[in-house]
Amino acid sequence: MLITPIYKINNISEINKIGQINNTSGFSESSVSEQVPFKDVFTQALNDYKDADKQVNNDIYMLATGQSDDLHNLMINTKKAEMSLELFVQLRNKAVDAYKELMNMGI
């Protein structure tokens, strides 16, 4: 990891130089870093929801059969599953909105 020293900015054009790596290709650090495709983010959000839902179902089963009395963790896991579902739905909504915008573009 490269630590960029702090220095005084004399004019606005120097702001563009901040964060750039002095290498032969001329790419900045952010453009060189690996980017995660949207498909992977979407898949990970879905898998997180599925895992959280399985955990909640397991906790409910354990509580109902008397094998556990840990209501606190059940409520925490329920909230995690709810938040995972909300994230997944919001990602889906953003993808649908982007698709609709692309379809409405004139060529």
Buried (B, 14 or more C-beta within 10 A) or exposed (E): EEEEEEEEEEEEEEEEEEEBBEEEEEEBEEEEEEEEEEEEEBEEBBEBBEEBBEBBEEBBEBBEEEEBEEEEEBEBBBEBBBEBBEBBEEBEEEEEEEEEEEEEEEE
